[in-house]
Amino acid sequence: MTADRLRDFKNAVPFKPFTIHMSDGSEFEIDPESLVVHKDWTVDAIVLFPRGRFKFLYLRNVMHVSGQGTLPKLEKRRRRGGSSED
């Protein structure tokens, strides 16, 4: 799972809640305010919980994301070499 893909799920309009499934079997129910993926982050995200609690997620440990509705549209990304993906 990439940070860009998680941002696409978080920024989908209209937002649909989704679940992040981790390799250790844990799951995180995501609502519009519970996921933070900073624009400069590429391998980490933070899930926020009530009462000021949080958990860092290492994105290589994300097995999959599940939810309802259609997949979010991905914006074209620039490759490291500078050309856009088709």
Buried (B, 14 or more C-beta within 10 A) or exposed (E): BBBEBBBBBBEBEEBBEBEBBBEEEEEBEBEEEBBBBEEEBEEBBBBBEEEEEEEEBEBEEBEEBEBEEEEBEEEEEEEEEEEEEE
